[in-house]
Amino acid sequence: MQKTNPKHKIVKEQSQSQPGMEYKMDPLPEFDTDMPDGKKLLDKKCIITGGDSGIGRAVAVAFARQGADVAIIYKESEKKDAETTANVIHEKYKRQCIQVAADISVEGNCVKAIQKILQTFPKIDILVNNAAVQYPVDDITRISSAQLIETFSVNIFAMFWITKAVVPNMPKGGCIINTASVTAYRGSSSLLDYSSTKGAIVSFTRSLSSNLTDKGIRVNGVAPGPVWTPLIPATFPPEEVAKFGTDSPMKRPGQPVEIAPAYVFLASEDARFISGQILHVNGGELVNG
């Protein structure tokens, strides 16, 4: 069983192709805890994009530990990671986990994915817009239109499309949580398009919060710092992977299990008076906003 206070493990030089698989990482990210199960989200119906691995997996498992049923949306190539997430939710926490493979960079796929989930879940209490891609490029002249369109389609357009499909099926008291990033606040010289989408997510979160107030739906976000997820070995050179997160104030990357509690808090009644806000879970980096 994984510990509640993860210790930094040495990250080795390694590389993967996109989108990155969690089961291939060394060391494996920590996504579960030995903390007692709770009932903060008892019988809530939740959707998490990118719920197969990384932060999404940790959030899915944390929600199940609090009594929720979960649907995860993931790319077909990530099926093995998705099955691992579902097995933990089913076998350890005895909750339901619907697995839906979909390329959310296409609007029609987003709509179909939500429709499929609604065949089992009569309503959606919690939506976590979490899936993202990133492609490091140091020179703006080398960012192709195709890359720019894909990054924006997955990271921000899909949030609009999925939210549009979910909101009519979300009751009063429901909530939406969007995954932003520390790069939305300090930028990133090698992730121009990615950090731009994360800035858009912050504005989307604040604007959507105001838009949905009359419906009784809260909207918040989480802005993680460096976190050890499959996105890292899939996008950075091996020598950079081995040093990932060591320039943060805590001198290490975070583990997904350390990010998930922020989502549980925002999804629960503990945060019923909080909307339009961003929680910064970034290892001590101070940011404005």
C-alpha positions in Angstrom: 0.0 0.0 0.0 1.3 3.4 -0.9 2.2 5.9 1.9 0.4 9.1 2.7 3.6 11.1 2.7 5.4 10.3 -0.5 9.1 10.6 -0.5 11.0 11.7 -3.6 12.3 8.8 -5.6 15.2 9.2 -8.0 13.8 9.7 -11.5 16.0 8.0 -14.1 16.7 9.1 -17.6 13.9 7.7 -19.8 11.8 8.5 -22.8 8.4 7.6 -24.2 6.4 8.5 -27.3 3.2 10.5 -26.9 0.8 10.3 -25.1 2.9 8.4 -22.5 2.0 5.3 -20.4 2.1 5.3 -16.7 2.9 1.6 -16.4 6.2 2.2 -18.3 7.5 4.9 -15.9 10.4 4.4 -13.5 9.7 5.1 -10.7 5.9 4.6 -10.9 3.9 7.6 -9.9 2.1 7.4 -6.5 -1.6 7.7 -7.0 -3.2 6.1 -3.9 -2.9 6.5 -0.2 -3.4 4.5 3.0 -5.6 7.2 4.6 -9.0 5.9 5.8 -11.8 5.8 3.3 -14.4 8.6 3.7 -17.8 9.7 2.5 -17.3 13.2 1.3 -18.5 12.3 -2.2 -20.9 9.4 -1.3 -22.8 8.2 -4.4 -21.8 11.3 -6.5 -21.4 10.6 -10.2 -18.2 12.0 -11.7 -16.5 12.4 -15.0 -12.7 12.9 -15.3 -11.0 13.4 -18.6 -7.5 12.0 -18.7 -8.6 9.7 -15.8 -6.4 6.8 -17.0 -3.1 8.0 -15.5 -1.2 10.8 -13.8 -3.3 13.4 -11.9 -6.5 12.2 -13.5 -6.0 8.7 -12.1 -5.1 10.0 -8.7 -8.3 12.1 -8.7 -10.4 9.2 -9.9 -9.1 6.9 -7.1 -9.4 9.7 -4.5 -13.1 10.3 -5.5 -13.8 6.6 -5.3 -12.2 6.4 -1.9 -14.7 9.1 -0.8 -17.7 7.1 -2.1 -18.1 8.4 -5.7 -18.8 6.5 -8.9 -16.5 7.6 -11.7 -16.3 7.7 -15.5 -12.9 8.2 -17.1 -12.3 9.5 -20.6 -9.0 8.5 -22.2 -7.3 7.9 -25.5 -7.6 4.4 -27.0 -3.8 3.9 -26.8 -4.0 4.4 -23.0 -6.3 1.5 -22.5 -3.9 -0.5 -20.3 -3.5 2.5 -17.9 -7.3 3.0 -17.9 -7.9 -0.6 -16.9 -5.5 -0.3 -14.0 -7.4 2.8 -12.7 -10.7 1.0 -13.1 -9.5 -2.1 -11.3 -8.3 -0.2 -8.3 -11.7 1.6 -8.1 -13.7 -1.6 -8.5 -11.6 -4.0 -6.4 -10.3 -1.8 -3.6 -13.0 0.8 -3.2 -16.0 -1.2 -4.6 -17.2 1.8 -6.7 -18.3 1.9 -10.4 -15.8 3.1 -13.0 -17.0 3.6 -16.6 -14.2 3.6 -19.2 -14.8 5.6 -22.4 -12.1 5.8 -25.1 -12.3 9.1 -27.1 -10.2 11.6 -28.9 -11.5 14.7 -27.3 -9.8 17.0 -29.8 -12.9 16.4 -31.9 -16.2 18.0 -30.8 -18.4 15.1 -31.9 -16.3 12.7 -29.9 -16.8 14.7 -26.8 -20.5 14.8 -27.2 -20.7 11.0 -27.9 -18.5 10.3 -24.8 -20.9 12.2 -22.6 -23.9 10.6 -24.1 -22.4 7.1 -23.5 -21.7 8.0 -19.8 -25.3 9.3 -19.4 -26.6 5.9 -20.4 -25.4 4.7 -17.0 -25.2 7.8 -14.9 -28.6 9.6 -14.8 -26.8 12.9 -13.8 -23.3 14.2 -13.5 -22.5 15.8 -10.1 -18.8 16.5 -10.7 -16.9 17.2 -13.9 -13.1 17.3 -13.9 -11.7 18.7 -17.1 -8.1 17.4 -16.8 -6.8 16.0 -20.1 -4.0 17.8 -21.8 -1.1 17.5 -24.2 2.2 19.4 -24.5 4.9 19.6 -27.1 8.1 21.5 -26.0 9.5 23.8 -28.7 12.1 26.5 -27.9 11.5 28.6 -31.0 8.0 30.0 -31.8 8.8 29.8 -35.5 9.0 26.0 -35.2 5.5 25.7 -33.7 3.4 24.3 -36.6 -0.2 25.2 -37.1 -1.1 21.5 -36.7 0.6 21.4 -33.2 -1.1 24.7 -32.2 -4.5 23.4 -33.2 -4.1 20.1 -31.5 -2.8 21.7 -28.2 -5.7 24.1 -28.1 -8.3 21.5 -29.2 -7.3 19.0 -26.4 -6.5 21.5 -23.7 -9.2 24.2 -23.9 -11.6 23.6 -26.8 -12.5 20.2 -25.3 -13.3 21.8 -22.0 -15.9 23.9 -23.7 -17.4 21.0 -25.7 -17.5 18.6 -22.7 -18.8 21.2 -20.3 -21.6 22.2 -22.8 -22.6 18.5 -23.0 -22.5 18.0 -19.2 -24.1 21.2 -17.8 -27.7 20.3 -18.9 -27.3 17.1 -16.9 -25.7 18.6 -13.8 -28.1 19.3 -10.9 -27.9 22.3 -8.6 -25.1 21.8 -6.2 -22.9 20.3 -8.9 -19.3 21.4 -9.5 -16.7 21.7 -12.3 -13.0 21.5 -11.7 -10.5 22.5 -14.4 -6.8 21.6 -14.4 -4.7 24.7 -15.1 -0.9 24.9 -14.4 1.7 27.0 -12.8 2.8 27.9 -16.3 -0.4 29.9 -16.7 1.1 32.4 -14.2 4.8 32.4 -14.9 4.8 31.2 -18.5 7.2 28.7 -20.1 9.8 29.6 -22.8 9.6 26.1 -24.3 5.8 25.5 -23.8 4.4 28.6 -25.5 1.2 27.0 -26.8 0.7 24.8 -23.7 1.0 27.6 -21.2 -1.2 29.8 -23.4 -4.0 27.2 -23.1 -3.5 27.0 -19.4 -3.9 30.8 -19.1 -7.1 30.4 -21.1 -8.3 27.7 -18.7 -7.9 30.2 -15.8 -10.0 32.8 -17.6 -12.5 30.1 -18.6 -12.8 28.9 -15.0 -13.5 32.4 -13.7 -15.9 33.3 -16.5 -17.8 30.0 -16.3 -18.1 30.4 -12.5 -20.0 33.7 -13.1 -22.0 32.1 -15.9 -23.3 29.2 -13.9 -23.9 30.9 -10.6 -27.7 31.1 -11.2 -27.7 27.3 -11.9 -26.1 26.6 -8.5 -23.0 25.1 -10.1 -19.6 25.9 -8.7 -16.5 26.2 -10.9 -12.9 26.1 -9.7 -9.5 25.1 -10.9 -6.3 23.5 -9.7 -2.9 24.8 -11.0 -0.3 22.1 -10.3 3.4 22.7 -10.4 5.8 20.0 -11.7 4.2 16.6 -11.2 5.5 13.1 -12.0 3.1 12.0 -14.7 3.4 10.1 -18.1 3.4 13.5 -19.8 6.9 14.1 -18.6 8.9 11.2 -20.1 6.7 11.5 -23.2 7.6 15.1 -23.9 11.1 15.9 -22.5 14.6 14.5 -23.3 15.8 11.8 -21.0 18.4 14.1 -19.3 15.7 16.7 -18.5 13.4 14.0 -17.2 16.1 12.9 -14.7 16.2 16.5 -13.3 12.5 17.2 -13.5 11.1 19.2 -10.6 14.4 19.7 -8.9 14.3 23.5 -9.6 11.1 23.8 -7.6 11.3 25.3 -4.0 10.8 21.8 -2.6 13.6 20.5 -5.0 11.4 17.6 -6.3 8.4 16.9 -8.5 5.0 16.3 -6.8 3.3 13.0 -6.9 -0.2 12.7 -8.3 -1.4 11.5 -4.9 -0.3 14.9 -3.5 -2.4 16.8 -6.0 -5.7 14.8 -5.7 -6.8 16.1 -2.3 -7.2 19.6 -3.7 -9.8 18.2 -6.2 -11.6 16.3 -3.4 -11.8 19.4 -1.3 -13.2 21.5 -4.2 -15.7 18.8 -5.1 -17.0 18.4 -1.6 -19.4 20.3 0.6 -16.3 21.7 2.5 -15.9 24.0 -0.5 -19.6 25.0 -0.9 -18.7 28.7 -0.5 -15.9 28.6 -3.0 -16.3 29.3 -6.8 -14.2 31.0 -9.5 -10.9 30.2 -7.6 -7.7 28.4 -8.5 -5.8 26.3 -5.9 -2.0 26.4 -6.4 -0.5 23.0 -5.5 3.0 23.6 -6.8 5.6 22.7 -4.2 6.0 26.2 -2.7 6.3 28.4 -5.8 4.8 31.8 -5.2 2.6 33.1 -8.0 0.3 36.1 -8.5 -3.4 35.4 -9.1 
